[in-house]
Amino acid sequence: MKQKKIGIINRAATYGNTQGREALDLTLALSAFNESLSVFFINDGVYQLLINQHPEHILQKNFSPLFKMLSLYEVNNIYVCAEALRQRNLHVSDLLIDVCILDKAQLIQKLAEQNQLLSF
């Protein structure tokens, strides 16, 4: 049986809500059952991948190191919107993990390839 391609879209900033952590937990859980998993970071979701986060200053727990577990769980399709980075004056070197940077057209194409999209 062919596996469905599942895409998880991260569009929320890291702290101030639970969306980022919930998306990461779901990604890690789904990776045990589905090898056709892709993770997308768009809009403010790119902030989730920044290095040197210090959420303890706002009394939050830092979950960003958990993104390094994606490679251990063989989640290799990690995509970041180039426009979102550019709009926020961020660069690939600012990110915690290796990602594939996509322009708008490439991002739309990758999203269209998914059978199911889950947005956080």
BADREN-326648 format. One record per residue (C-alpha): chain; residue in one letter; residue number from 1; x, y, z. Coordinates in steps of 0.001 Angstrom, whole numbers, always signed. Layout:
! BADREN-326648
+-------+------+------+---------+---------+---------+
: chain : resn : resi :    east :   north :      up :
+-------+------+------+---------+---------+---------+
:     A :    A :  NUM :       X :       Y :       Z :
...
+-------+------+------+---------+---------+---------+
//
This chain:
! BADREN-326648
+-------+------+------+---------+---------+---------+
: chain : resn : resi :    east :   north :      up :
+-------+------+------+---------+---------+---------+
:     A :    M :    1 :      +0 :      +0 :      +0 :
:     A :    K :    2 :   +1381 :   +3370 :   -1034 :
:     A :    Q :    3 :   +1833 :   +5864 :   +1794 :
:     A :    K :    4 :    +158 :   +9229 :   +1630 :
:     A :    K :    5 :   +2435 :  +12230 :   +1427 :
:     A :    I :    6 :   +1812 :  +14331 :   +4511 :
:     A :    G :    7 :   +2951 :  +17922 :   +4810 :
:     A :    I :    8 :   +3106 :  +19787 :   +8096 :
:     A :    I :    9 :   +3055 :  +23558 :   +7712 :
:     A :    N :   10 :   +4581 :  +25680 :  +10473 :
:     A :    R :   11 :   +3466 :  +29282 :  +10180 :
:     A :    A :   12 :   +3367 :  +30467 :  +13806 :
:     A :    A :   13 :   +6172 :  +32093 :  +15778 :
:     A :    T :   14 :   +7976 :  +29989 :  +18339 :
:     A :    Y :   15 :   +6653 :  +31199 :  +21664 :
:     A :    G :   16 :   +3436 :  +32782 :  +22882 :
:     A :    N :   17 :   +1354 :  +29849 :  +21653 :
:     A :    T :   18 :   +1622 :  +26073 :  +21525 :
:     A :    Q :   19 :   +1400 :  +25629 :  +17764 :
:     A :    G :   20 :   +5117 :  +25189 :  +17127 :
:     A :    R :   21 :   +5587 :  +22570 :  +19819 :
:     A :    E :   22 :   +2412 :  +20736 :  +18774 :
:     A :    A :   23 :   +3579 :  +20640 :  +15157 :
:     A :    L :   24 :   +6981 :  +19296 :  +16193 :
:     A :    D :   25 :   +5433 :  +16623 :  +18437 :
:     A :    L :   26 :   +3096 :  +15561 :  +15641 :
:     A :    T :   27 :   +5967 :  +15450 :  +13147 :
:     A :    L :   28 :   +8038 :  +13189 :  +15391 :
:     A :    A :   29 :   +5053 :  +10925 :  +16078 :
:     A :    L :   30 :   +4057 :  +10639 :  +12420 :
:     A :    S :   31 :   +7610 :   +9868 :  +11372 :
:     A :    A :   32 :   +7308 :   +6487 :  +13090 :
:     A :    F :   33 :   +4457 :   +5538 :  +10746 :
:     A :    N :   34 :   +5035 :   +7484 :   +7568 :
:     A :    E :   35 :   +8199 :   +7874 :   +5513 :
:     A :    S :   36 :   +6573 :  +10367 :   +3124 :
:     A :    L :   37 :   +6605 :  +13263 :   +5547 :
:     A :    S :   38 :   +7526 :  +16852 :   +4687 :
:     A :    V :   39 :   +7803 :  +19831 :   +7023 :
:     A :    F :   40 :   +7354 :  +23390 :   +5802 :
:     A :    F :   41 :   +8300 :  +26623 :   +7578 :
:     A :    I :   42 :   +6602 :  +29719 :   +6209 :
:     A :    N :   43 :   +5719 :  +33184 :   +7483 :
:     A :    D :   44 :   +6605 :  +33562 :  +11186 :
:     A :    G :   45 :   +7194 :  +29804 :  +11368 :
:     A :    V :   46 :  +10792 :  +30429 :  +10285 :
:     A :    Y :   47 :  +11446 :  +31859 :  +13761 :
:     A :    Q :   48 :  +11069 :  +28336 :  +15170 :
:     A :    L :   49 :  +14368 :  +27330 :  +13562 :
:     A :    L :   50 :  +16533 :  +30173 :  +14844 :
:     A :    I :   51 :  +19690 :  +29328 :  +16747 :
:     A :    N :   52 :  +20472 :  +30850 :  +20150 :
:     A :    Q :   53 :  +16910 :  +31204 :  +21375 :
:     A :    H :   54 :  +16544 :  +32160 :  +25034 :
:     A :    P :   55 :  +12877 :  +31667 :  +25957 :
:     A :    E :   56 :  +13731 :  +31300 :  +29633 :
:     A :    H :   57 :  +13740 :  +35114 :  +29686 :
:     A :    I :   58 :   +9983 :  +34954 :  +29118 :
:     A :    L :   59 :   +9570 :  +31910 :  +31373 :
:     A :    Q :   60 :   +9130 :  +29469 :  +28493 :
:     A :    K :   61 :  +10831 :  +26150 :  +27891 :
:     A :    N :   62 :  +13239 :  +26004 :  +24955 :
:     A :    F :   63 :  +12073 :  +23256 :  +22604 :
:     A :    S :   64 :  +14180 :  +24314 :  +19625 :
:     A :    P :   65 :  +16925 :  +21697 :  +20295 :
:     A :    L :   66 :  +14284 :  +19056 :  +19554 :
:     A :    F :   67 :  +14419 :  +20068 :  +15890 :
:     A :    K :   68 :  +17776 :  +18302 :  +15730 :
:     A :    M :   69 :  +15885 :  +15065 :  +16374 :
:     A :    L :   70 :  +14215 :  +15314 :  +12964 :
:     A :    S :   71 :  +17277 :  +13804 :  +11313 :
:     A :    L :   72 :  +17327 :  +10957 :  +13860 :
:     A :    Y :   73 :  +13699 :  +10241 :  +12977 :
:     A :    E :   74 :  +14658 :  +10350 :   +9291 :
:     A :    V :   75 :  +12552 :  +13417 :   +8548 :
:     A :    N :   76 :  +14654 :  +14767 :   +5707 :
:     A :    N :   77 :  +12159 :  +16837 :   +3725 :
:     A :    I :   78 :  +12417 :  +20124 :   +5597 :
:     A :    Y :   79 :  +11565 :  +23185 :   +3552 :
:     A :    V :   80 :  +11822 :  +26889 :   +4377 :
:     A :    C :   81 :  +10292 :  +29724 :   +2390 :
:     A :    A :   82 :  +13010 :  +31980 :    +991 :
:     A :    E :   83 :  +10659 :  +34967 :    +959 :
:     A :    A :   84 :   +9820 :  +34508 :   +4658 :
:     A :    L :   85 :  +13535 :  +34548 :   +5493 :
:     A :    R :   86 :  +14171 :  +37593 :   +3324 :
:     A :    Q :   87 :  +11225 :  +39540 :   +4820 :
:     A :    R :   88 :  +12584 :  +38909 :   +8319 :
:     A :    N :   89 :  +16196 :  +39664 :   +7377 :
:     A :    L :   90 :  +17243 :  +36090 :   +8215 :
:     A :    H :   91 :  +19746 :  +33826 :   +6491 :
:     A :    V :   92 :  +20329 :  +30079 :   +6279 :
:     A :    S :   93 :  +23245 :  +30506 :   +8680 :
:     A :    D :   94 :  +20730 :  +31711 :  +11314 :
:     A :    L :   95 :  +18946 :  +28350 :  +11303 :
:     A :    L :   96 :  +19471 :  +25490 :  +13726 :
:     A :    I :   97 :  +19218 :  +22614 :  +11234 :
:     A :    D :   98 :  +19887 :  +21923 :   +7572 :
:     A :    V :   99 :  +16923 :  +22815 :   +5394 :
:     A :    C :  100 :  +16027 :  +23177 :   +1758 :
:     A :    I :  101 :  +15244 :  +26786 :    +826 :
:     A :    L :  102 :  +12403 :  +27155 :   -1678 :
:     A :    D :  103 :  +11230 :  +30175 :   -3613 :
:     A :    K :  104 :   +7489 :  +30821 :   -3840 :
:     A :    A :  105 :   +6933 :  +28754 :   -6995 :
:     A :    Q :  106 :   +8909 :  +25796 :   -5645 :
:     A :    L :  107 :   +7050 :  +25990 :   -2343 :
:     A :    I :  108 :   +3678 :  +25939 :   -4088 :
:     A :    Q :  109 :   +4802 :  +22930 :   -6137 :
:     A :    K :  110 :   +5983 :  +20982 :   -3053 :
:     A :    L :  111 :   +2761 :  +21756 :   -1198 :
:     A :    A :  112 :    +720 :  +20594 :   -4205 :
:     A :    E :  113 :   +2557 :  +17240 :   -4162 :
:     A :    Q :  114 :   +1231 :  +16438 :    -677 :
:     A :    N :  115 :   -1871 :  +14263 :    -228 :
:     A :    Q :  116 :   -2636 :  +15792 :   +3163 :
:     A :    L :  117 :   -1611 :  +19131 :   +4677 :
:     A :    L :  118 :   -1732 :  +19977 :   +8371 :
:     A :    S :  119 :   -1271 :  +23627 :   +9257 :
:     A :    F :  120 :    -111 :  +25028 :  +12587 :
+-------+------+------+---------+---------+---------+
//
